[in-house]
Amino acid sequence: MNTNYMSEFGLQTWAYHLTLCCPYDLGHLSPDDRRYNIYVATLIPKLSIDEDSVQFFENHIRFDVIVGTGEHTSRETLDVSVFPSVIPEFDHRKFEFEYEQPRKAMVFTGWEKGVIELSLLQVYREHSKYYLDTEIVYIGQAFGENGERLPAEELMSDPMLQELEADLLRDYPEKDLALLLLEFKSQLLEEIDSEDEDLVQLQEITNNPPLELNNQIIGATEAALINYFKPEYNEKFNNDFPSVEDYGLHYRSVNVQVHPDIMGLKLYSKEKKYLSNERIVSPLLHTNS
């Protein structure tokens, strides 16, 4: 193998923090969950509550979640404590419960300090014993010129996301749109194929290790994800998939990991099924002419 650099490096990025939410929950994310620089639009089964199944016990509430629609409907019973650790002695029988279907919000009243709202998506993801089918349909940027995270308010008003949401509501009425928000970190992976190193290039790379994300690293990560999953709406909206090489990175490869298993997600697209902890590798070989 002939390369420009006798001692080369690979760039590894991995999703350090993941959040799954509905679009209307973007403005209510916690400070931790606002840490993202790439967003992934996904389709998940419709979730709803059988309101006739709701039962109140001293330490928890029990209810059935209906997953999916039509022939693909399943049902799971969940036991949920609204105050799992903060106020463990609170008697859940004092609650009054209302389910707001449009927002998929579980609203609890009866607590002296105010109304409590829980997202059904978050409750199901945290308490279900099953992985949630999560189909990737679009991958987009959520970062500024220097790789800084895009505020939730700006992402909510992103014309591309709004157009995507309208398309998905029309094309997939039996599904729900959920956003997988990813915060990435990076490191260098040293790859040496010869003892005769090009010290000038080696020094240039090691003096500037990509410990801090920038738009080139995040852009290359986004391109690697798009080329791997080939989401249908990236092709529909953009016609061409971005190339990792377009970002001018002088590494042998870009390796990306997402870790959806920690969120209880079964991640896939129409083109690719992602295995837990799988490494997505995009070679960036600079061959001598």
Secondary structure, DSSP 8 states (H G I E B T S, - for coil): ---S-SEEEEEEEEEEEEEEE-GGGGGG--TGGG--SEEEEEEEE-EEEEEEEEEE-SS-EEEEEEESSGGG-EEEEEEE-SSSSSSTT--GGG-EEEEETTTTEEEEE--TT--EEEEHHHHHHHH-SS-EEEEEEEEEE-B-TTS-B--HHHHHT-HHHHHHHHHHHHH-TTEEEEEEEEEEEEEEEEEE--SS--HHHHHHHHTS---S--HHHHHHHHHHHHHHH--HHHHHHHSS---GGGG---SSEEEEE--GGGGTEEEE-SS-B--TT--EEEE------
